[in-house]
Amino acid sequence: MEAVDILTRSLSKKVPIQGAMLQYHGRSDRHGQLICWGILFDLMLNSQVLRSHVEDGKVVFGINHTLTSFSPEKKKRLDLVLCRPKAGAPGPKKPRTLQSMATMEKYGIELSSEQQTMLDDLPVIKEGPVGSVLVALEAKACMTEHIKALPRLYDELNSSHQIVHGHSSQALSIGFFMVNAAEEFYSPTNQNKPGPNKHKQPHAMERAVAQVAGLPRRSHHTSQGFDGLGIVAVDMNNDGTSPCTLVSTSPAPAPDDVLHYDSMIQRMAHEYDSRFSMI
């Protein structure tokens, strides 16, 4: 799996965000798009069925797509969807691709030479008009003020799978959560507060991981919950010079945990291959 390595390396780099050179800004969607890009990259690497669908033009992706559920009728903007292209609908004038996004300065995606070769070898998946949704991804991050943010983050993630499955019980609803284990964090939104926010660690991280781990998950399309859920912990203080690094010790999910990132991708690929092989 490549996305976590790409994510931490990319967040270690400053890019233009809201008029400043920053690593991370909570009101920007840069980190969300980095996550979604990496998850799609890993899913393409791990699903032969998806690659064949892309080669045949059967599947496109949508970014920040507003999905309306059938029952109950609610709307939610989702970070990334994989879908059948909507027949007769105009697509973007300049559709993005997985490959073109890797070169855009606003994302600042940092690939190793090996990862670049992997990307070059993949079929080109394009942004397109959203038809029937096959996979929907909601990505959230909690980098500071963990306890204060948890109720909102839980509600936003929980409503995601409800709306996705209200749209289609067959669609895969995937949740991703990034949590910060750093003891300090420089927030660009602290205009009148000098210095970093202080975190009581590992307590803050433990609370955040436990909250997300409690989200409902499903093993059959007739039940409620996420079809895949992954948690990644990082150490990032966002001071503009210190790198963002992966945290693999507890309470971050262990490699054999169902909430580990690798487990999430393996489950996504298996479910996609078994559920959508005949589209």
Buried (B, 14 or more C-beta within 10 A) or exposed (E): BBBBBBBBBBBBEBBEBEEEEBBBBBEBBBBBBBBBBBBBBBBBBBBEBBBEBBEEEBBBBBBEBEBEBEEEEBEBEBBBBBBBBBEEEEBEEEEBBBBEBBEEEEBBBBBEEEBEEBBEEBBEBBBBBBBBBBBBBBBBBBBBBBBEBBEEBBEEBBBBBBBBBBBBBEBBBBBBBBBBBBBBBBBBEEEEEEEBBEBEBBEBBBBBBEBBBEBEBBEEBEEBBBBBBBBBBBBBBBEEEBBBBBBEEEBBBEEEBBBBBBBBBBBBBEBBBEBBEEE
